[in-house]
Amino acid sequence: MGKNVVVERSKDFALRIIKMCDYLMKERKEYIMSNQILRSGTSIGANIAESQNAQSNADFISKLSIALKEADETSYWLELLHRSERIDDDAFKSINSDCIALQKMLIAIIKKKKESLGLI
C-alpha cells in the first residue's frame, strides 16, 4: 500500500510547526502564541492519524472534521504571528500555504466521504 498523502503532509507540517515554535521561543521569546500554535498545528496530524483506524464512517468524518478545525485554528495563529511581526512575510507565506493545502485536502476528503454515504 502506498503512502497516505494527507498523513505524510500533516506530519511534515507538524515538524515545520515544531521548528517554528523552537525559533519563536528561543529567538523571539514568544511563548503564549507559540504554545497555542504548537498544540493546534500538531493536533491536525494526530487527528488524521486517529481517523485511519476509525470505528465507523461517522467516526472517520468526525476525526477529519476535528483536524480541519485544528487547521483553521492554526491558520488563525499564523495570521496573528505574522500581523504582530513575530514571523516575516516569507515565513508566513510558506507555512500558511502548507496549512491551506491541508485544509483543502481535508475538505475534499470529508466531502467525498459524505457524498459516498449519501449525506450530501
Steps between C-alpha positions, in 0.01 A plus 500: 500500500630846409553790731195692611566853371296688761664301782848579368422866431356546848815347657723727291286797601519405869879485476506847342279630782731345762806663341322835470400484868855417602614810313223717646573391856879514481557798273187712540406409858144442380338242725124552508418482129778243449333263742162554337622436147713206613190336643271567203761447229602157627143399580411507130715196428405326823132510406575390144698208642208408726263505203700222337358250749157654542231274641240618250443737212360753745813469715720544190314817400510628858877453536568673169258779593693554823825506298345766276398708802856475633632610160264798510628591847859461383429736212366753751817481713721527191320817399541648849869411507544666162294811576681545832831471311616187685550331161593674176312501169699217344466268800127575524433443130691173497350336809154648444488356147569157651218554748261603222597192300416278798167678547411443134598133518293447814196675353524286186534173695210584733281603206584186301423274797170677570405473132581129497268456797221706341525767769539787251 
